[in-house]
Amino acid sequence: MTMIILISLEVIIILSVMIRAMIFINESSQQKGNSEGLSNIGVVSQTTGNQEFQADVAGIEVSTAGILAVLSDGIGKANTGKICSQIATDTILDSFQPYKVLHNPEYFFKISFHEAHKRIQRTLENRRGGACLAAAFVKDGMLHYGLAGDIRIAILRNEELIPISKGHTIDVLALNAYENGVLSKNQTLWTMEEKKVWNFVGKDGFHEIEIAEKPVALKPGDVVLLLTKGVYESLSWADIEDILLKELTVKEKADNIIMEAERKSGMEKENGSVVLLMPEVQYEKN
């Protein structure tokens, strides 16, 4: 019975992907140069690591509303993680498509992330699973983001990689508790090596998402990155910086990050994904 349910879910996912591809192709045929513009704005590259399934799912949408990049990292046994991450990514992208203008990205993140959470729980019923989920939205040179879990969001600026997100891991939770006077310094130090994720879509008791306190003003040449742990646990910031500073195309940079992560030795290699956004930023002349 479980196998039949899983197969049915896979069929639903395949149909969903096919429908999305048909919509994208139709829209692209109506918009001159759309696919070329998208490849110049954002790219995705992935590795399965040494895992059986690729449970990372990413997507990029470009419209009059702005640029939206979504990356999810599925959690669950067998192909459950893949199903959860596909649902999470599709939910955010589907929610974004009707917008011609997006006035309140933070509110959009809150609503769409909770919708992804509900859809995953309805699909899984009593099984365990979920997805870490991140979304980055850029419009008029301003970066907004929403996050649940341990996906990293960063910006490359002036040859330096700057972390933007904090994430929902135990060490970050402990640090916040210390800053609020809940934990002592010794208690905080004791938990700083604990990287377990405590909040993600699909999890019972799902909490509020992390959003930027205020939008990040981008500068010319900035590169926005979304990374799953198969990349950032394998490579240092310096490793990633070195690759991004090479004279390569956007796609070549993403692929080189993944290839470098695959070359790193290790007994257990997680799924790894990188999304690179290079939005065109316009400024008012001073």
N, C-alpha and C positions, 0 to 999 in steps of 0.2 A: 504493500500500500504506500509506504514512504517513497519507494522508488518511482511509483506511478505519479505521485504528487510532484516529485523533483523534476521528472521528465516534462510534465505539464507546465511547470514553471519555466523550464528552459525554452519550451515552445513559445510561451508568452513573451519571454525576453527577446527571442529571435524575431518574432513578429514586430515587436516594438522597435527594435533596431532597424528593421527593413522599412517600416513606416517612416521613421525619422529620416532615414537616408533618402527616401522618395521625396519627402517634403523639402529636404535640403537641396536636392538636385533641381526640383521645380523652382525653388526660390532663386537658386544660383543662375538658372537659365534666364530669369527675368532681370537680374542685376548684373550688368556688364562688369567683368573683371572681379566678381565677388570672391571666387576661390583663390585667385592670385593674391588679392588683398588679405584674405584670411591667413594664407601661408606666411605672409610677411608680418602679420600681427602676432600670431600665436601658433605654437606647435606642441605636440605631445610625443614623448618617447618612453618606452617601458621595457622592463625585464621581468621574467617570472621568477628569477633567482633559482633556487633549487626546490621550489614548491611545485606541487602537482597542478595547481590551478592558478591562473592569473585573476586575482580578485580585485585588482585596481581598475577603475573605470574613470575615464576623463572625457570632457567635452568642452568645446568652445563655441559660443554663439556671438555673432556680430550683427547688430541691427541699428536702427536709428536711436534706440534707447541707450546704446552703449556696447561695451565689450564685456562679456561674462565668461569666465573660465571656471569650470567645476572639476574637482578631483575627489574621488572617494576610494577608500581602502576597506574592503569587505572583511568582516569578522564572522567566523563560523566554520564548522567542519565540512569536509568535502566541498561541494559547489555552493553551499549555503552562503558563504562570503561573497561569491561572485553575484549571486542573485540579489543580495542586499545592496551591494555597491551599484549594481545596474539600476535598481529601483531608486536609490538615492540620487544618482546623477540625473536620471530621466525626469524625476520629479522636479528638480530645480530648473532644468532646461525647459521642460514643458510649461512650468509656471511663468517663465520669463518670456516665452515666445509672443504672447498677446500684447506685450508692452511696446508702445511707440515712444513713450517717455517714462522714465522711472524716477519719480520725484524723491522717494524715500527708500533707498536701497537697504538700510538697516531693518526697516519694517518688513520689506520683502524677504530678507534672509530669515527673520524670525518665523514668519508665516510658512514659507516654503520648507524650511528645515523641519518644522513640526509636522508638516504634511508628509514629508519623507519618512519621518519617524512612525507616523500612524500607518502608512502604507506598508512599511516593512513588518510591523507587528501584525497587521491583518493577514499578510501573506504567510508569515512563519507560524502563526498561531502559537503552539506550545513549544516549538523548537527554539534553540538559542542561536542568536545571530544579530548582526547589525552592521554598521559601517561608520568609520571615521569619515567626516565630510567637510570639505572646504570649498568656498566660492569666493572669487575675487571679481569685482565689478569696477570698470574704469569708464568714466565719462568726463569730458572737459578737463582732462589732466588731473582728476581726483580719483584715488584708489579707495574703495570700500571693500570690506571683507566680512565674511561670516565663517565660523569654524566650530566644529564639534569633534573632539578627539585629538589625535597626535600628528596630523598633517602640518607641515611647516610652510609658512608664507614668508618670503623675504624679497628684498629689492637689491639689485646690484646698482650702485651709484658711485661714480668716481673711483672705479676699480676696487670697491669694497662691498662685500655682501652684508647687508644689514637685516637681521631678523625683525620681522614685524609682528608676528603672532606669538602667543605664549603657549597655547595648547592645554588640553585637559588630561594631564598626567599627574601622578601622585606627588612628584617632586615640586611641580608648579603649585599644586594645591597646598602643600606644606609651606612653601615660601609665602604664599598669600596669607596663610594663617599666621605665620610669624610676623608679617608686616602689620596685621590687624591685632597683634598681641595675644593670639589664641595659643600659639605654641612657643616654647622657649627656644633659645638658640641651639641648645644641645639636641632637643627633639627634632628641630628642623634639619640639622646636619645629619642626623641619623636616617632621615627619610629621603635625602637628596639624591640617592642612587636608585630610588624606586621609580621606574619609568612606566609602570602599569597605567593603562588608560582607564579613567573612571567615568567618562561621559562620552556617549556616542549615540547616533540615531539608531533606534530599534531596541535600545537598552531599557529595561524596566526602570522607572524612576529617572528617565531622561531629563536633564537639567537645561537651563538656559544656555544658549550658544554664546561663544565669544565673538564680539564685534569690536571694530576699531572705536576707541573713544571719540576720535574725530577722524575724518577722511585724511588720507596721506596725499599731500600735494606732490605730484611727480615732476621730474625735471627732464629736459632733453637727454636722451641716451639711457634713461633708466630701463632696467629689465626686471619684470615682476616674475618671481618663481613660486611654484607650488610643488612641494616634494613629499613623497611618502617615505617611510622609514627604511625601505630597501635601498634608498639612495643616501639619505642623510646619516644613517648608521654606518654606511660603508665608506663614505667620503667626508673629509673635513671641509669646513667652509673654504679654506685655502685651496683645496683641490678643485672645488667647484669654481671658485674665482678664476683660477688659472685657465680653466677651459673656456669660461665665458669671455675672457679677454683675448682669446685667439682670433685671428682673422678668418672667421668661418661664417657660413650662413646660419640663420637661426636654427634650422633643422639639424645642421651638422653639430652645432653646439649641444643641443639636446641629446642627440645620438651619442656624442662623445662622453657626455656625463654618464649615460647608461653603460656604455662600454667600459668606462673606467671603474664603475661600481661592480660590474661583473668580473673584472680582473682582480679585485681585492679578495684575498684569501679569507676563508671563514667556514666553519662547520655548517652554520645555518644561515642561509641567505633568504631574506624576505622578498616578496614582490616589491619592485621599485618602479616609481613613475616620476617623471618631471614634466611640468608644464611651464613653458616660457612664453611670456607676453612682452611684446615690444610695441606698446601703443604709441601712436603719434600724438605728441603733446604740443599744444599750442599755448602761447603766452601773449599777454598784452604787453606791448612795448612800454617800458618805463620812460 
